């Protein structure tokens, strides 16, 4: 199920921003938009699979996905006033 949501969300992003995945800034923006799906996974294995799929679909590195996931988690734990780097 998450695969379908991931595919749909990325397709919508690319539809709105056709050149999104052409440069690193766009790929990072796509990762930030997709990474919340990691936290909807029902198991650690599914979260890893979703993370790898984000890497494959966006062309971003696994480190970019991991940093985005940590930043998302920190924001969720500390609220919107938490500084995001």
Order of alpha helices (4+ residues) and beta strands (2+ residues): alpha-alpha-alpha-alpha
